Amino acid sequence: MEALLSEPGPIVLLGDLVSAFGADGHCALILLLSIPFAIPLLPGMSSPVGFAILFIGLAYARARPPKLPSRLARRSLPREGVKKIVSKCREWHVRVGRFLRPRGDFIQKKMGRVVVGSLFALLGAELALPLPIPGTNTLPALGLIALTLGALERDGVWIALGVGLSAIATAYLAILMIAPTLFFR
């Protein structure tokens, strides 16, 4: 990762970022990609990043290395923005690390991986929605962050928190999409 970020040039390709994390870097990569939407650092990037999270989540559920479609892999991110996000990830890990510990073996089982990977994909799809309403990316991003931290540390409590945040985010977005049809007939 450090080598990728220290290369010259103003951009980082999404595909290069995925490659830098390797075959088992699903959760760390999803964490890195979702943090900007909890703390808005990269406006206008939710659709390509959301689709990337969707594909990474599906690969995680199937226990396969993360791979993006070539068109998505060629999308660029500003190198300085990615450096800021990596810095924030390190800060968060230090702060939140005190509360993380292995609790429950749910994630180590195949069904746990499928459930968590499916939630990654669902929340990635929610991030990919081009909704011009402030705050619509925050709840899915918080769900992704809790799920990834839980999966990285094998912490069932954080996974449960992520599942709850995922349900709230999905309900919130559903209400936002259904409400106009109910009130503006």
WOBELDA-V102992 format. One record per pair of residues at least 12 apart in sequence whose C-alpha atoms are under 7 Angstrom apart, sorted by the first residue. I is the first residue (numbers start at 1). J is the second residue. Records with the same first field share a line. If there is no record, write none. Layout:
BEGIN
I: J / J
END
This chain:
BEGIN
1: 20
5: 79 / 83
10: 78 / 79
11: 76 / 77 / 78 / 79
12: 76 / 77 / 78 / 79
13: 73 / 74 / 75 / 76 / 77
14: 73 / 74 / 75 / 76 / 77
15: 68 / 73 / 74
18: 66
23: 65 / 66
24: 65
26: 56 / 60 / 66
27: 148 / 151 / 152
30: 53 / 148
31: 144 / 145 / 148
32: 85 / 86 / 89
33: 49
34: 141 / 144 / 145
35: 85 / 141
36: 85
37: 137 / 138 / 141
38: 138 / 141 / 142
42: 81
46: 127 / 128
47: 127 / 128 / 129 / 130
48: 72 / 128
50: 124 / 125 / 127 / 128
51: 124 / 125 / 128
52: 68
53: 120 / 121 / 124
54: 120 / 121 / 122 / 124 / 125
55: 68 / 121
57: 117 / 118 / 120 / 121
58: 117 / 118 / 121
60: 117
61: 113 / 114 / 117 / 118
62: 114
100: 153 / 155
101: 153 / 155
102: 153 / 154 / 155
103: 154 / 155 / 156 / 157
104: 155 / 156
105: 154
106: 156
107: 151 / 154
120: 144
123: 140 / 144 / 166
126: 140
127: 140
139: 165 / 169
140: 166 / 169
142: 165
143: 162 / 163 / 165 / 166
144: 162
146: 158 / 159 / 161 / 162
147: 159 / 162
END
